[in-house]
């Protein structure tokens, strides 16, 4: 925690903050998106960016200026699960959820899920 006190940390406005960052002593610099935070990092306006690693890797790979200047590094402050949410107004939402889960299980069993993660640079270990 003490290491964070001397840094300007880019965070996405309205996003979840880990307990380490949710302190008045930590200097947070808010932006509307991961891309905006990473652009600020590339320009030296913040010292580090907090956010989902896979989202950050995707943005870096998608923006040539970032790909040339940034590399995602660092330790994990916290690991969280991801969930799929369907609005109650979605027709056949129960059937869609069952089909999604069946498709995901099939991809995990045949190895295509791991290959997809590998080709997109997503880290499945978290």
Buried (B, 14 or more C-beta within 10 A) or exposed (E): EEEBEEBBBBBBEEEEBEEBBEEEEBEBBEBEBBBBBBBBBBEEEBBBBBBBBBBBBBBBEEBEEBEEBBEBEEEEEEEEEEEEEEEEEEEEEEEEBEEEEEEEEEBEEEEEBEEEBEEEEBEEEE
